[in-house]
Amino acid sequence: MKCDEGYRCDVCGNDVTSIVESDLYLRFVIGELDPEVLHTTAERHIRCNPVLAQFIDHSEFESVTVDGPMNLTQLDPGFVATRRQLVTAGYARLLEINNWPGDRDVTAYPLPEVAARYR
């Protein structure tokens, strides 16, 4: 891939055109993707990872429902509440990053509690 081509979703094959639709960066900001592998990990749209996307509870994100045993209603309520809080905070962080002016320092992307673990 050439640098000017952007990143293609490894699920649907379409371009991931914005950080606010990036599963890769969502997982990075919530601490589920090590910074050392950020540049070598495949990209996908958040919506192309519905098991993760279903935890986003934000007015700017159209909710996702997963069929089957990974549906929120089939999971432990305590886990769902904790997971929803983290993933929603991560999505809100992507919205914030998207509005940062100029060049962006990727090391500043993670949520504060995640960044503390990397130090």
LINZI-V852872 format. One record per helix or strand. SS is the DSSP state (2 for helix, 1 for strand). FROM is the first residue (numbers start at 1). TO is the last residue. If there is no record, write none. Layout:
SS_FROM_TO ; SS_FROM_TO
This chain:
2_3_5 ; 1_7_9 ; 1_15_16 ; 2_19_21 ; 1_22_22 ; 2_23_29 ; 2_35_40 ; 1_43_43 ; 1_45_45 ; 2_46_48 ; 2_50_53 ; 2_72_74 ; 2_77_98 ; 2_106_108 ; 2_112_118
